[in-house]
C-alpha cells in the first residue's frame, strides 16, 4: 500500500492494520527484511492514527469552545483502565 493511499485510511482502518502488523511482529517468524518492512509500515500507521486523533481533538475543542451561543470549553481527561 502506498503512502497516498495510507493517508486516505480511516482511523479505524489504520488501527486495524496496525494491530495486524503488531501481531505479525510479535509472532517473531518474519525474516529480518520482512520484519523491518513491517516495522516501518507500523510506524507509518501509528503516525496516521496520531494525526487523525489530533484532528478529532481539535474538532472537539472547536465544537465545545466558548462562542456566542456556544458552550464553554472544558478540558477532560480519560481515566486509565485498570
C-alpha positions, 0 to 999 in steps of 0.5 A: 500500500502506498503512502497516498493511499495510507493517508486516505485510511480511516482511523479505524482502518489504520488501527486495524492494520496496525494491530495486524502488523503488531501481531505479525511482529510479535509472532517473531517468524518474519525474516529480518527484511520482512520484519523491518518492512513491517516495522516501518509500515507500523510506524507509518500507521501509528503516525496516521492514527496520531494525526487523525486523533489530533484532528478529532481533538481539535474538532472537539475543542472547536465544537465545545469552545466558548462562542456566542451561543456556544458552550464553554470549553472544558478540558477532560481527561480519560481515566486509565483502565485498570 
